[in-house]
């Protein structure tokens, strides 16, 4: 993304809120949002917006570290049966869906246990091709069989009884798993497992993604595609309170000043969308945005030396926030493709040709670190000392492997179809990748699309190569390793369409081991298989430096709380 260097003049209006709406928190997104259906939340940007309206059974405590699960729509953490497979949830009483014409008289009705039975069936319904299906795939007794039956008949029977999904009474929901699972509860704090109302689905049909009727803290009031989304405080939101305890240092940082106050702490959230970052960055400098990343062209001027803020920003009392993301970027190969998918030597050659270090300096302000395996820092199983043999840049060896692959100097290899996101920033990254591959004689045929179109093409495996980032949904290495699990191939999370029976067997075994120390050896074996087969070129693990305006309170960056906007407050 290309930005102009800013000058001290641009800081002039940064000391006060420079818009008329002092009740709204102004945030931003770099991509267009196609729809707001929870089961289609396949990227972090969309997930954030969806979580304003929809809620799941569990969530992560906003302040505590290490990350800690707590009840959300559940009244308490579940009762777990002696078989370690049966989970019984009590649903909070008095939780109301948003008012909407889909309900009699337009008044949102109370959430009941049956809503989760319906919502999870909908997530499993094959006709919905839900992006979030992998969270429940293979875990709930009878659910996969129900899905298979629906696929064969062409229509899902929502009235059918499923062994693992039961509404025992109006506010008791019971789940029975196929086998004990170490990560099942994590899935219940994700957007795709959120509760939806059957009435809303039946009224709006395929257009439901434009009518996000949930139980969340905000109601969508305006959606101008490609411009902004306006979320207003849900007037019937139940009593939820800002936390009264947190991690070490939170009190000193002022993060407990609002302890015990009713959420949300603001009247509305306005999300501004711009696929080019310059307008958003200038809006932040003008005091019209409350939180912003720093464009790379302006990074050294805003954060000299990559550590502290410039004097100008310090004088305006702007705060600098370090945010080590638990994520992984990668250049993915379509393993279904007869060219790149069938030729491991070709993939290994391309991986050896790819030099990440200049990329880190050019695009990540020297804040990212090279990724050597699927597992990111901050997750048990990450090995900082490990060196991936195919990620140690070596053009001589890369050319040798390319020749062994049947393409000496790239001869005989047609340009590879590379799917990209339209926009200046993505274009620069794409040009960098083109240069890396060209060093050994491999060319790309670049095809650029809007974000929704780009995601759709990847889910349909339309292309040979693409770049993709993955941010962890929960704090376990499983969230990265499931990207390589054979049953998660497109349209699931395994966009590489990588299938290795040995990997899959290890993955399924690890899933049933409840003790982390027992899973870790299997995680390392799976990581080694993914490294050797090179279904992708491992990129980087990123760290962001974000800027917050002085009037924005309760900002604590969180890898797993997508709806953290409800905790934000504007100082008066």
C-alpha atoms as one frame of an Amber mdcrd trajectory, in Angstrom:
protein
   0.000   0.000   0.000   1.436   3.325  -1.008   1.388   6.302   1.353   2.686
   9.849   1.274   5.181  10.877   3.897   3.349  13.093   6.360   4.645  16.405
   7.612   4.329  18.148  11.015   1.453  20.156   9.564  -0.676  17.025   9.482
  -0.335  16.623  13.239  -2.012  19.928  13.953  -5.512  18.570  14.499  -4.511
  15.363  16.235  -4.977  16.557  19.808  -8.758  16.613  19.858 -11.647  14.661
  18.439 -12.239  16.271  15.079 -15.756  15.153  14.223 -19.202  16.014  15.491
 -20.149  12.555  16.790 -18.571  12.214  20.225 -20.640   9.132  21.012 -19.142
   6.923  18.301 -15.892   4.983  18.176 -14.427   5.277  14.687 -12.464   2.257
  13.473 -11.341   1.058  10.054 -10.978  -1.974   7.802  -8.752  -2.373   4.721
 -11.175  -4.624   2.796 -14.781  -4.734   1.670 -17.174  -6.917   3.622 -19.290
  -9.180   1.435 -21.785 -10.297   4.053 -22.414 -10.718   7.776 -23.496 -14.344
   8.081 -21.613 -16.025  10.968 -21.120 -19.342   9.178 -19.241 -17.526   6.406
 -16.777 -15.734   8.693 -13.632 -16.860   6.894 -11.325 -13.947   7.632 -10.522
 -11.772  10.622 -11.930  -8.599   9.043 -15.370 -10.076   8.421 -15.328 -11.876
  11.762 -14.864  -8.633  13.682 -17.929  -7.049  12.089 -20.078 -10.150  12.505
 -19.190 -10.445  16.182 -20.789  -7.073  16.892 -24.198  -8.632  16.145 -23.798
 -12.340  16.880 -22.619 -14.244  19.936 -21.389 -17.716  20.785 -21.611 -19.801
  23.951 -18.158 -18.822  25.214 -15.685 -15.970  24.878 -12.229 -15.004  26.128
 -11.780 -12.755  29.149 -10.872  -9.357  27.761  -8.045  -8.559  30.167  -6.664
 -11.801  31.595  -3.473 -13.321  30.242  -2.877 -16.148  29.502  -6.069 -16.140
  27.466  -8.927 -17.563  29.526 -12.302 -18.881  28.327 -15.427 -17.693  30.117
 -19.214 -17.910  29.557 -20.874 -15.624  27.018 -24.340 -16.851  26.081 -23.780
 -19.777  28.426 -24.704 -19.042  32.041 -21.627 -20.911  33.241 -18.858 -23.112
  31.917 -20.293 -26.498  30.872 -20.758 -29.556  33.015 -18.510 -32.249  31.538
 -19.596 -35.881  31.819 -17.391 -38.659  33.115 -16.999 -39.906  29.541 -15.254
 -36.592  28.668 -17.550 -36.452  25.646 -20.765 -34.977  27.032 -21.042 -31.229
  27.640 -24.123 -29.674  29.214 -24.618 -25.917  28.889 -27.123 -23.762  30.752
 -28.153 -20.875  28.512 -28.540 -17.407  30.030 -32.152 -16.399  30.507 -33.561
 -13.133  29.259 -31.233 -12.853  26.228 -33.169 -11.304  23.337 -32.595 -11.321
  19.610 -32.541  -7.898  17.973 -35.932  -6.412  17.164 -36.793  -7.147  13.533
 -39.858  -7.716  11.323 -38.961 -11.414  11.122 -40.455 -11.779  14.617 -44.150
 -11.334  15.508 -44.808  -7.664  16.201 -41.188  -6.890  15.320 -40.027  -7.675
  18.853 -36.997  -9.912  19.208 -37.792 -13.100  21.071 -35.778 -14.814  23.810
 -32.811 -17.005  22.918 -33.432 -20.684  23.722 -31.384 -23.886  23.589 -33.072
 -24.986  20.369 -31.470 -22.004  18.624 -28.071 -23.637  19.032 -29.362 -26.950
  17.694 -30.669 -25.128  14.623 -27.585 -22.911  14.210 -25.143 -25.816  14.334
 -27.234 -27.827  11.872 -27.148 -24.825   9.584 -23.357 -24.696   9.948 -23.259
 -28.370   8.913 -25.787 -28.072   6.073 -23.786 -28.864   2.898 -25.810 -26.482
   0.717 -24.457 -23.577   2.782 -20.804 -24.505   2.099 -20.006 -22.854   5.418
 -16.439 -21.621   5.798 -16.567 -22.328   9.531 -17.706 -25.953   9.259 -14.225
 -27.202  10.163 -14.797 -26.096  13.772 -17.386 -28.869  14.240 -16.407 -31.292
  11.489 -16.015 -34.788  12.934 -16.541 -33.657  16.513 -20.298 -33.905  17.258
 -21.908 -37.351  17.390 -24.264 -37.826  14.441 -23.698 -34.409  12.888 -21.466
 -35.607  10.044 -23.923 -38.396   9.281 -26.748 -35.850   9.148 -24.634 -33.764
   6.778 -23.922 -36.773   4.543 -27.618 -37.631   4.400 -28.454 -34.053   3.429
 -25.833 -34.147   0.717 -27.206 -37.365  -0.759 -30.868 -36.294  -0.645 -30.195
 -32.723  -1.725 -32.105 -31.315   1.248 -31.311 -31.128   4.941 -33.968 -32.332
   7.388 -33.786 -29.816  10.234 -36.441 -31.726  12.166 -34.262 -34.850  12.363
 -32.842 -35.804  15.750 -29.063 -35.794  16.054 -27.483 -37.814  18.844 -24.905
 -35.163  19.748 -27.204 -32.101  19.690 -30.021 -31.919  22.219 -32.155 -29.155
  23.687 -32.984 -30.835  27.003 -35.278 -27.969  27.968 -35.739 -24.357  26.924
 -32.409 -23.252  28.394 -30.317 -26.422  28.552 -28.205 -27.419  25.559 -26.295
 -30.707  25.544 -23.528 -31.727  23.161 -22.089 -35.222  22.833 -18.796 -35.608
  21.004 -17.634 -38.495  18.864 -14.554 -38.715  21.094 -12.856 -36.549  23.719
 -11.432 -33.377  22.192  -8.782 -31.032  23.506  -9.923 -28.102  21.372 -13.718
 -28.437  21.297 -14.393 -25.648  23.803 -12.218 -23.267  21.789 -14.601 -23.725
  18.866 -17.456 -22.439  21.011 -15.802 -19.042  21.304 -15.655 -18.549  17.528
 -17.995 -16.597  15.268 -19.241 -19.519  13.096 -20.753 -21.328  16.113 -22.849
 -18.282  17.057 -26.604 -18.474  17.591 -28.912 -17.316  14.807 -32.709 -17.134
  14.740 -34.509 -19.488  12.387 -37.141 -16.801  11.740 -34.466 -14.467  10.338
 -33.005 -17.148   8.087 -36.434 -18.088   6.736 -37.437 -14.470   6.120 -34.255
 -13.246   4.449 -32.928 -16.435   2.859 -29.800 -15.851   0.807 -29.935 -12.187
   1.814 -29.502 -12.986   5.522 -25.884 -11.772   5.368 -27.265  -8.264   4.845
 -29.619  -8.573   7.830 -27.466  -9.563  10.830 -30.148 -10.356  13.397 -28.388
 -11.706  16.473 -28.151 -11.194  20.221 -25.015  -9.032  20.254 -24.200  -5.661
  21.738 -24.759  -3.796  18.476 -27.436  -3.520  15.807 -26.545  -2.697  12.209
 -28.117   0.631  11.260 -26.340   1.421   8.020 -24.218  -0.491   5.536 -22.790
   1.433   2.610 -20.841  -1.177   0.605 -17.196  -0.260   0.234 -17.620   2.805
   2.445 -18.747   2.187   6.029 -20.833   0.166   8.453 -22.647   1.911  11.291
 -23.412  -0.173  14.376 -25.608   1.244  17.143 -25.835   0.075  20.741 -28.451
  -2.628  21.156 -31.093  -1.018  23.417 -32.184  -4.445  24.683 -28.741  -5.869
  25.316 -28.670  -7.868  28.526 -26.642  -6.780  31.546 -22.986  -7.537  30.837
 -20.334  -5.774  32.880 -16.824  -4.567  32.203 -14.355  -6.924  33.982 -13.261
  -6.158  37.525  -9.986  -8.068  37.337  -7.262  -8.463  34.787  -3.588  -9.212
  34.259  -0.584  -7.714  35.984  -0.217  -4.039  35.137  -3.795  -3.533  33.948
  -4.781  -1.409  36.927  -1.734   0.837  36.530  -2.544   1.177  32.817  -6.043
   2.440  33.629  -7.705  -0.666  32.217  -9.812  -1.231  35.342 -11.242   2.288
  35.672 -14.553   1.105  34.208 -14.758  -2.073  36.291 -18.368  -3.135  36.855
 -19.871  -0.707  34.320 -22.498  -1.976  31.924 -21.433  -2.865  28.383 -21.150
  -1.612  25.754 -19.397   1.545  26.908 -20.102   3.488  23.719 -23.213   4.372
  21.738 -22.055   3.277  18.298 -19.213   1.842  16.257 -18.536   3.276  12.821
 -16.295   1.097  10.673 -14.743   2.948   7.748 -13.689   0.820   4.781 -10.970
   1.831   2.363  -8.851  -0.550   0.370  -6.135   2.084   0.080  -4.724   3.074
   3.460  -3.721   6.671   2.781  -7.228   8.137   3.367  -7.601   6.179   6.607
  -4.153   7.195   7.808  -4.853  10.852   7.092  -8.175  10.487   8.923  -6.315
   9.268  12.003  -3.921  12.193  11.841  -6.907  14.522  11.535  -8.477  13.044
  14.669 -11.282  11.333  12.775 -10.184   7.764  13.490  -9.518   6.432  16.956
  -7.146   3.555  16.215  -4.790   3.003  13.296  -1.826   1.052  12.009   1.126
   3.023  10.630   1.735   2.898   6.862   5.170   1.558   6.028   6.236   4.682
   4.085   5.598   6.798   7.175   6.807   4.321   9.752  10.270   5.736  10.400
   8.937   9.270  10.675   6.182   8.221  13.096   8.280   5.680  15.016  11.956
   6.638  14.594  14.195   3.614  14.998  11.178   1.333  15.225  10.683   1.784
  18.971   9.271   5.012  20.408   6.935   7.600  18.940   8.122  10.773  17.265
   8.087  13.948  19.369   5.156  15.309  17.372   2.972  12.299  18.192   4.131
  12.279  21.803   3.117  15.924  22.113  -0.376  14.964  20.931  -0.460  12.192
  23.585  -0.999   9.502  20.962  -0.286   6.063  22.426   1.881   3.397  20.804
   0.646  -0.189  21.170   2.736  -3.279  20.422   0.677  -6.203  19.156   2.498
  -9.503  18.522  -0.007 -11.342  16.381  -0.385 -15.102  16.624  -0.449 -15.620
  12.891   1.161 -17.089   9.793   1.503 -15.732   6.289   2.211 -18.089   3.439
   2.386 -18.438  -0.320   0.053 -21.355  -0.970   0.249 -23.891  -3.759  -2.940
 -25.470  -5.049  -2.167 -29.143  -4.451  -5.077 -30.118  -6.739  -3.269 -28.510
  -9.656  -1.528 -31.010 -11.973   1.551 -28.781 -12.287   2.434 -27.403  -8.836
   0.466 -29.984  -6.852   2.127 -33.013  -8.400   5.719 -31.728  -8.426   7.328
 -31.478  -4.978  10.705 -30.608  -6.493   9.132 -27.566  -8.146   7.605 -26.415
  -4.861  10.869 -26.954  -2.998  12.749 -24.977  -5.651  10.340 -22.053  -5.362
  10.598 -22.130  -1.574  14.404 -22.006  -1.711  14.211 -19.077  -4.132  12.009
 -17.037  -1.813  14.000 -14.625   0.375  11.878 -13.402   3.284  14.369 -11.026
   4.931  14.079  -8.133   2.401  10.308  -8.593   2.509  10.275  -8.159   6.280
  12.213  -4.923   5.994  10.222  -3.584   3.040   6.681  -4.519   4.004   6.718
  -5.144   7.751   9.024  -2.399   9.053  11.450  -5.088  10.276   8.903  -6.181
  12.898   8.011  -9.632  11.546  10.094 -12.790  11.888  10.561 -15.522   9.258
   8.170 -18.445   9.618   9.960 -21.788   9.644   6.978 -24.043  10.301   3.178
 -23.827  10.667   3.290 -23.067  14.403   3.496 -19.409  15.453   5.203 -17.802
  18.462   2.931 -17.520  21.477   1.650 -21.071  20.952   2.961 -24.180  22.721
   4.959 -26.186  20.186   6.701 -23.227  18.583  10.456 -23.817  18.323  12.476
 -20.636  17.908  15.663 -22.599  17.171  14.207 -24.710  14.330  15.405 -23.974
  10.772  13.304 -25.145   7.839  15.656 -26.645   5.205  13.477 -25.268   2.402
  13.373 -21.747   3.839  17.123 -21.070   3.789  17.386 -19.031   0.585  19.725
 -20.746  -1.888  19.349 -19.828  -5.566  21.976 -22.328  -6.727  20.194 -25.249
  -5.108  16.806 -23.839  -6.183  17.918 -23.864  -9.824  19.228 -27.419  -9.456
  15.902 -28.596  -8.057  13.981 -26.749 -10.757  16.002 -28.626 -13.381  15.327
 -31.947 -11.618  11.648 -30.985 -11.589  11.790 -30.902 -15.383  12.073 -27.173
 -15.956  15.751 -26.155 -16.347  15.920 -22.379 -16.100  12.125 -22.350 -16.130
  11.964 -23.685 -19.702   8.792 -25.585 -20.467   6.951 -24.174 -17.458   4.024
 -21.932 -18.383   3.494 -18.834 -16.224   1.808 -19.905 -12.999  -1.655 -18.439
 -12.356  -1.219 -16.264  -9.260  -4.420 -15.010  -7.582  -4.032 -11.645  -5.858
  -6.039  -8.919  -4.141  -6.473  -5.695  -6.077  -4.909  -2.619  -4.495  -1.562
  -0.856  -4.315  -0.310  -2.718  -1.226  -1.095  -6.166  -2.577   0.314  -5.192
  -5.936   3.668  -4.335  -4.361   3.795  -7.654  -2.518   2.869  -9.483  -5.726
   5.629  -7.709  -7.638   8.089  -8.750  -4.931   7.018 -12.397  -5.251   7.318
 -12.157  -9.037  10.924 -10.991  -8.697  11.758 -13.805  -6.283  10.477 -16.491
  -8.647  11.925 -14.802 -11.721  15.409 -15.214 -10.195  15.222 -18.906 -11.140
  13.248 -18.431 -14.359   9.669 -18.926 -13.119   7.034 -16.443 -14.257   3.608
 -15.592 -12.867   0.333 -14.775 -14.576  -1.147 -12.335 -12.035  -4.926 -12.131
 -11.665  -6.237  -9.439  -9.281  -9.650  -9.348  -7.619 -11.561  -7.544  -4.887
 -11.280  -9.140  -1.447 -14.633 -11.047  -1.617 -13.864 -12.251  -5.161 -10.339
 -13.245  -4.126 -11.626 -15.333  -1.209 -14.283 -16.919  -3.431 -11.716 -17.973
  -6.026  -9.480 -19.520  -3.400 -12.415 -21.434  -1.912 -13.107 -22.777  -5.411
  -9.411 -23.613  -5.978  -9.312 -21.353  -9.033  -5.619 -20.672  -9.428  -2.242
 -22.292  -8.891  -0.603 -19.978  -6.369  -1.821 -17.313  -3.942  -0.767 -15.552
  -0.756  -2.810 -15.823   2.397  -2.517 -14.867   6.048  -4.024 -16.841   8.895
  -4.621 -15.441  12.351  -5.192 -17.910  15.178  -8.774 -18.315  16.401  -7.663
 -20.031  19.606  -4.454 -20.556  21.601  -3.441 -24.048  20.500  -1.183 -25.241
  17.654  -4.171 -27.175  16.309  -5.480 -23.941  14.772  -2.469 -23.844  12.438
  -2.107 -27.569  11.842  -5.760 -27.933  10.847  -4.847 -25.832   7.789  -3.075
 -28.953   6.484  -5.696 -31.540   7.491  -7.062 -33.421   4.485 -10.720 -33.194
   5.505 -10.465 -29.386   5.589  -9.681 -28.917   1.883 -11.479 -26.150  -0.020
 -13.941 -24.689   0.599 -12.641 -25.403   4.095  -9.653 -23.824   5.786  -7.110
 -26.017   3.962  -6.990 -23.764   0.900  -3.815 -25.581  -0.246  -5.848 -28.791
  -0.679  -2.990 -30.672   0.948  -3.719 -34.314   1.719  -1.225 -36.583   3.474
  -2.689 -39.723   5.143   0.158 -39.856   7.663  -0.433 -36.233   8.653  -4.177
 -36.847   8.919  -3.719 -39.880  11.165  -1.458 -37.911  13.515  -3.898 -34.999
  13.512  -6.854 -37.185  14.438  -4.876 -38.877  17.206  -3.772 -35.520  18.648
  -7.358 -34.268  18.659  -8.344 -36.860  21.248  -5.426 -36.252  23.608  -6.606
 -33.935  26.376  -3.180 -33.216  27.876  -1.122 -30.652  25.993   2.165 -32.407
  26.819   0.848 -35.518  25.066  -0.184 -33.580  21.954   3.069 -31.653  21.485
   5.187 -34.568  20.119   2.475 -35.245  17.526   2.286 -31.558  16.661   6.023
 -31.564  15.942   5.703 -34.616  13.713   2.879 -32.984  11.759   4.857 -29.777
  11.366   7.816 -31.768  10.004   5.596 -33.441   7.388   4.168 -30.097   6.249
   7.691 -28.669   6.019   8.976 -31.548   3.869   6.019 -31.631   1.464   6.036
 -27.826   0.913   2.320 -27.308   0.187   3.134 -23.652   0.853   6.087 -21.339
   1.304   6.069 -20.256   4.930   6.203 -16.464   5.106   6.317 -14.531   8.360
   4.827 -14.115  11.818   3.814 -10.487  12.183   3.920  -7.886  14.917   1.854
  -4.735  14.570   2.471  -1.351  16.075  -0.823   0.491  16.401  -1.584   4.050
  17.392  -4.470   5.006  19.672  -5.865   8.489  20.155  -5.535   9.897  23.682
  -9.308   9.976  24.188  -9.804   6.270  23.474  -9.918   4.239  26.682  -9.677
   0.520  27.543  -7.569  -0.455  24.561  -5.922  -3.805  25.213  -5.115  -5.680
  22.045  -6.462  -9.209  21.978  -5.769 -12.048  19.550  -9.102 -13.787  20.137
 -11.720 -11.219  21.239 -13.126 -10.054  17.912 -15.910  -8.050  19.596 -13.606
  -6.008  21.831 -15.204  -2.774  20.587 -17.861  -3.113  23.290 -15.180  -2.420
  25.932 -13.946   0.814  24.333 -14.888   4.185  25.794 -14.388   7.745  24.632
 -13.056  10.085  27.289 -15.261  13.098  27.896
